[in-house]
Amino acid sequence: MTEGNDKTRAGDTRQDRLKSALRENLKRRKAQARERAGTAGPSQDDEPSTDEEIAGKPGG
């Protein structure tokens, strides 16, 4: 009967390790996604170049 308890305990620790690894992986992926989103394009504070200003105005 102690074998069953040992296997259950071993399964629990394995589950805990898997949960922890998945949680850390998710945190890392979210951080990477935030990094990419922040550096993917120009920020709202960037001023457009003269070409973009001309292209955006009608009749220009």
MDAnalysis code that builds the backbone (N, CA, C; Angstrom):
import MDAnalysis as mda
import numpy as np

u = mda.Universe.empty(180, n_residues=60, atom_resindex=np.repeat(np.arange(60), 3), trajectory=True)
u.add_TopologyAttr("name", ["N", "CA", "C"] * 60)
u.add_TopologyAttr("resid", np.arange(1, 61))
u.add_TopologyAttr("resname", ["MET", "THR", "GLU", "GLY", "ASN", "ASP", "LYS", "THR", "ARG", "ALA", "GLY", "ASP", "THR", "ARG", "GLN", "ASP", "ARG", "LEU", "LYS", "SER", "ALA", "LEU", "ARG", "GLU", "ASN", "LEU", "LYS", "ARG", "ARG", "LYS", "ALA", "GLN", "ALA", "ARG", "GLU", "ARG", "ALA", "GLY", "THR", "ALA", "GLY", "PRO", "SER", "GLN", "ASP", "ASP", "GLU", "PRO", "SER", "THR", "ASP", "GLU", "GLU", "ILE", "ALA", "GLY", "LYS", "PRO", "GLY", "GLY"])
u.atoms.positions = np.array([
    [0.816, -1.187, 0.000],
    [0.000, 0.000, 0.000],
    [0.865, 1.258, 0.000],
    [2.062, 1.168, 0.502],
    [2.940, 2.335, 0.480],
    [3.401, 2.646, -0.937],
    [3.445, 1.625, -1.806],
    [3.838, 1.874, -3.190],
    [2.850, 2.800, -3.874],
    [1.584, 2.603, -3.643],
    [0.554, 3.466, -4.229],
    [0.707, 4.899, -3.772],
    [1.003, 5.099, -2.491],
    [1.202, 6.447, -1.966],
    [2.443, 7.088, -2.563],
    [3.509, 6.307, -2.719],
    [4.732, 6.836, -3.305],
    [4.510, 7.256, -4.755],
    [3.791, 6.448, -5.504],
    [3.511, 6.780, -6.901],
    [2.637, 8.023, -6.990],
    [1.673, 8.135, -6.110],
    [0.811, 9.308, -6.105],
    [1.627, 10.551, -5.780],
    [2.482, 10.442, -4.792],
    [3.328, 11.571, -4.414],
    [4.263, 11.946, -5.562],
    [4.833, 10.943, -6.224],
    [5.724, 11.197, -7.352],
    [4.955, 11.860, -8.490],
    [3.737, 11.419, -8.716],
    [2.899, 12.021, -9.751],
    [2.551, 13.456, -9.415],
    [2.315, 13.729, -8.142],
    [2.007, 15.089, -7.713],
    [3.195, 16.012, -7.913],
    [4.378, 15.538, -7.557],
    [5.552, 16.387, -7.719],
    [5.834, 16.623, -9.201],
    [5.585, 15.616, -10.016],
    [5.760, 15.788, -11.462],
    [4.766, 16.817, -11.981],
    [3.520, 16.705, -11.537],
    [2.491, 17.673, -11.932],
    [2.879, 19.076, -11.494],
    [3.397, 19.201, -10.280],
    [3.819, 20.509, -9.778],
    [4.951, 21.076, -10.630],
    [5.901, 20.220, -10.996],
    [7.014, 20.677, -11.839],
    [6.499, 21.126, -13.204],
    [5.574, 20.355, -13.776],
    [5.017, 20.714, -15.081],
    [4.242, 22.025, -15.003],
    [3.454, 22.188, -13.956],
    [2.697, 23.430, -13.778],
    [3.639, 24.620, -13.686],
    [4.690, 24.448, -12.909],
    [5.657, 25.525, -12.719],
    [6.364, 25.851, -14.038],
    [6.749, 24.834, -14.766],
    [7.442, 25.050, -16.040],
    [6.528, 25.742, -17.041],
    [5.280, 25.330, -17.101],
    [4.329, 25.967, -18.012],
    [4.088, 27.423, -17.630],
    [3.989, 27.675, -16.346],
    [3.758, 29.038, -15.859],
    [4.936, 29.941, -16.238],
    [6.157, 29.450, -16.033],
    [7.346, 30.231, -16.370],
    [7.435, 30.455, -17.885],
    [7.100, 29.445, -18.661],
    [7.121, 29.559, -20.110],
    [6.123, 30.625, -20.569],
    [4.934, 30.624, -19.981],
    [3.923, 31.609, -20.344],
    [4.391, 33.019, -20.005],
    [4.991, 33.186, -18.835],
    [5.516, 34.503, -18.441],
    [6.567, 34.976, -19.436],
    [7.459, 34.066, -19.824],
    [8.522, 34.414, -20.765],
    [7.943, 34.794, -22.123],
    [6.959, 34.035, -22.594],
    [6.344, 34.325, -23.887],
    [5.596, 35.653, -23.872],
    [4.918, 35.950, -22.761],
    [4.220, 37.224, -22.652],
    [5.200, 38.388, -22.655],
    [6.312, 38.226, -21.962],
    [7.336, 39.278, -21.934],
    [7.897, 39.498, -23.341],
    [8.134, 38.412, -24.072],
    [8.639, 38.530, -25.433],
    [7.624, 39.225, -26.330],
    [6.354, 38.900, -26.171],
    [5.306, 39.520, -26.978],
    [5.206, 41.011, -26.671],
    [5.326, 41.371, -25.388],
    [5.289, 42.792, -25.023],
    [6.484, 43.520, -25.630],
    [7.652, 42.867, -25.622],
    [8.851, 43.454, -26.197],
    [8.669, 43.684, -27.687],
    [8.155, 42.687, -28.377],
    [7.943, 42.809, -29.823],
    [6.926, 43.886, -30.137],
    [5.860, 43.953, -29.369],
    [4.822, 44.949, -29.601],
    [5.381, 46.351, -29.387],
    [6.288, 46.498, -28.460],
    [6.867, 47.798, -28.176],
    [7.856, 48.247, -29.230],
    [8.499, 47.318, -29.905],
    [9.521, 47.681, -30.880],
    [9.092, 47.380, -32.313],
    [7.862, 46.942, -32.517],
    [7.422, 46.516, -33.838],
    [7.298, 47.678, -34.813],
    [6.784, 48.800, -34.368],
    [6.578, 49.911, -35.281],
    [6.886, 51.221, -34.604],
    [6.693, 52.300, -35.338],
    [6.962, 53.608, -34.739],
    [5.966, 53.900, -33.624],
    [6.457, 54.556, -32.607],
    [5.566, 54.898, -31.504],
    [4.747, 56.120, -31.874],
    [3.776, 56.427, -31.075],
    [2.914, 57.575, -31.342],
    [3.676, 58.882, -31.171],
    [4.773, 58.871, -30.452],
    [5.549, 60.073, -30.213],
    [6.451, 60.426, -31.384],
    [6.704, 59.465, -32.272],
    [7.572, 59.721, -33.411],
    [6.888, 60.665, -34.390],
    [7.660, 61.615, -34.926],
    [7.117, 62.530, -35.914],
    [7.241, 61.892, -37.290],
    [6.236, 62.044, -38.136],
    [6.325, 61.467, -39.478],
    [7.359, 62.224, -40.307],
    [7.939, 61.535, -41.266],
    [8.901, 62.193, -42.147],
    [8.144, 63.094, -43.113],
    [8.857, 63.908, -43.857],
    [8.203, 64.822, -44.792],
    [7.440, 64.057, -45.859],
    [7.928, 62.910, -46.271],
    [7.228, 62.106, -47.264],
    [5.875, 61.657, -46.744],
    [5.822, 61.245, -45.485],
    [4.567, 60.801, -44.896],
    [3.606, 61.958, -44.743],
    [4.111, 63.141, -44.434],
    [3.239, 64.309, -44.300],
    [2.618, 64.653, -45.635],
    [3.418, 64.642, -46.706],
    [2.916, 64.974, -48.039],
    [1.928, 63.925, -48.507],
    [2.238, 62.658, -48.285],
    [1.373, 61.568, -48.732],
    [0.032, 61.614, -48.008],
    [0.005, 62.089, -46.785],
    [-1.225, 62.109, -45.998],
    [-2.137, 63.281, -46.303],
    [-1.642, 64.322, -46.996],
    [-2.457, 65.512, -47.294],
    [-3.066, 65.400, -48.676],
    [-4.365, 65.676, -48.792],
    [-4.992, 65.667, -50.122],
    [-4.518, 66.861, -50.949],
    [-4.328, 66.632, -52.214],
    [-3.933, 67.708, -53.122],
    [-2.477, 68.055, -53.004],
    [-1.672, 67.245, -52.309],
    [-0.268, 67.574, -52.088],
    [0.598, 66.922, -53.025],
])
